[in-house]
Amino acid sequence: MVTRNGNGQLQVQLPAFDPVLQIKAPAGTTRFQIQIAVAAMQINDRPGQDFFKTDWLLDYKPVLVNVTNINLPIDTAAGRLIVVAISLQYFANNNNIINQLIWKLAGIVGSFYN
């Protein structure tokens, strides 16, 4: 869920989850990374754009990961189009990135226009 926090910036809330039960991963996965990116672009004549990215690396094992709130320090002023995307990246033994196209998952999870 993506919401605005009290200071006008954005916050992503990830629910509690068990990675092995709720995230499909390729055979041999030992860790995975949740990547969150937000871009803000000025729509009217004024120039201005912002971009912020953060990563969250987790072990791929059967444990409960608590609810997590991630603040995205992006200005949500009037006249800006804001897009929030999340992607997953998987790692096998020896920290090798799994680069098969079928496992390059991403999607837009929020968008706003002020």
Residue pairs with C-beta under 8 A, 6 or more apart in sequence:
1 12
1 13
2 10
2 11
2 12
2 13
2 84
2 109
2 110
3 10
3 11
3 13
4 10
4 11
4 76
4 112
5 11
5 71
8 75
8 76
8 77
9 71
9 72
9 73
9 74
9 75
9 76
10 38
10 71
10 72
10 74
10 76
10 82
10 84
10 110
10 112
11 69
11 70
11 71
11 72
12 36
12 69
12 70
12 72
12 84
12 86
12 109
12 110
13 67
13 68
13 69
13 70
14 34
14 65
14 67
14 68
14 69
14 70
15 67
16 64
16 65
16 66
16 67
17 23
17 64
17 65
18 62
18 63
18 64
18 65
19 25
19 32
19 58
19 59
19 60
19 61
19 62
19 63
19 65
20 60
20 61
20 62
21 62
23 32
23 60
23 88
25 32
25 60
25 90
25 103
26 90
26 92
26 98
26 100
26 103
28 92
28 93
28 98
29 60
29 90
29 91
29 92
29 98
30 59
30 60
30 91
30 92
30 93
31 57
31 58
31 59
31 60
31 90
31 91
31 95
32 57
32 58
32 60
32 88
32 89
32 90
32 91
33 55
33 56
33 57
33 58
33 88
33 89
33 90
33 91
34 55
34 56
34 58
34 86
34 87
34 88
35 53
35 54
35 55
35 56
35 86
35 87
35 88
35 89
36 53
36 54
36 55
36 56
36 70
36 72
36 84
36 85
36 86
37 51
37 52
37 53
37 84
37 85
37 86
37 87
38 50
38 51
38 52
38 53
38 72
38 74
38 82
38 83
38 84
38 85
39 49
39 50
39 51
39 82
39 83
40 49
40 50
40 51
40 74
40 75
40 76
40 80
40 81
40 82
41 48
41 49
41 80
41 81
41 82
42 48
42 49
42 79
42 80
43 79
43 80
43 81
43 113
44 79
46 79
48 80
50 74
50 75
52 72
52 73
52 74
54 70
54 72
56 68
56 70
58 65
60 90
72 84
74 82
76 82
76 112
76 114
77 114
78 114
79 114
80 113
80 114
81 111
81 112
81 113
82 110
82 111
82 112
82 113
82 114
83 108
83 110
83 111
84 108
84 109
84 110
84 111
85 106
85 107
85 108
85 109
86 106
86 107
86 109
87 104
87 105
87 106
87 107
88 103
88 105
88 106
89 97
89 98
89 104
90 97
90 98
90 103
91 97
91 98
92 98
